[in-house]
Amino acid sequence: MRTSALALLAVLAALPAQAQTTEVVEIPSRGQKVRTIVIKPANPIGSVVLLVGGHGVMAISPDGKIGWGAGNQVIRTRAQYAAAGFVTIVPDAAPDLAASNPKHAYRSGPQHGQDLGAVVAYARGLKTPVTVVGTSRGAVSAGALLAQSSGGGRPDAIVLTAPMLMTYGDQASFQKSLNNSPAKAQLSFLVVGHQKDGCKYTAPASIEAFTKWHGGKVDVVMLDGPDGPGDPCEAQGAHGFAGIDGTVVSTVTNWIKSRK
């Protein structure tokens, strides 16, 4: 009996928290089709839309393979969000915007904001509430979304991790995408920072400046962990929460659940 019990425990430990299905969906917007990866748990409690950092052109193939950005923090943890009970949606850049030069130029534009509004509306048809989770330059896209969206295309909450919040030099930012209008950012809001983030565009001090600019309620969680190797603005360093992926996901998902 003891051997059988141990074997059963081993089998249970190997099972995922929830059974998941993954599909590729093309969401119409502006005459374009926004290709997305959609992961559905068996009994979802909400939806999350994950916005990749960097230039954002993921080149998702028709069968769901990610051509660029698979190592980005929110993308490499996508299955963990689904395991926590959330329909998990990973949108690519629309085909016409993916041709931008430089590649990231589209991220603060109104067309991109409209596309993300269509993605949020799609997510709303699957399971509410809908929370947008963006990391690093994904904050620029989140700002574009809030600048353009209304009604069903507006998310119920925003979570930004190691985000480009405030304008620094000529770089895009959440602030710039919103045309410096904090009134458009008044919704449930969480910012997750890293105490060792060495990227000048996402330094911890920018979070304090952002909360003052925002003027409303912004929940802030500061995590700590390894410095990580390489470029301080890349996903393998503290900026990308190297070594503490599980902590980031649990911080975000617990906050979303607490809102209910």
Secondary structure, DSSP 8 states (H G I E B T S, - for coil): -HHHHHHHHHHHHHS-SS-EEEEEEEEEETTEEEEEEEEEESS-SEEEEEE--TT------TT---SS-TTSHHHHTHHHHHHTTEEEEEE---HHHHT-SSGGGGGGSHHHHHHHHHHHHHHHTTSSSEEEEEETTHHHHHHHHHHH--GGGS-SEEEEES---S--TT---HHHHTTT-GGGG-SEEEEEEETT---TTS-HHHHHHHHHHH-S--EEEEE-----SS-TTSTTSGGGTTT-HHHHHHHHHHHHHHT-
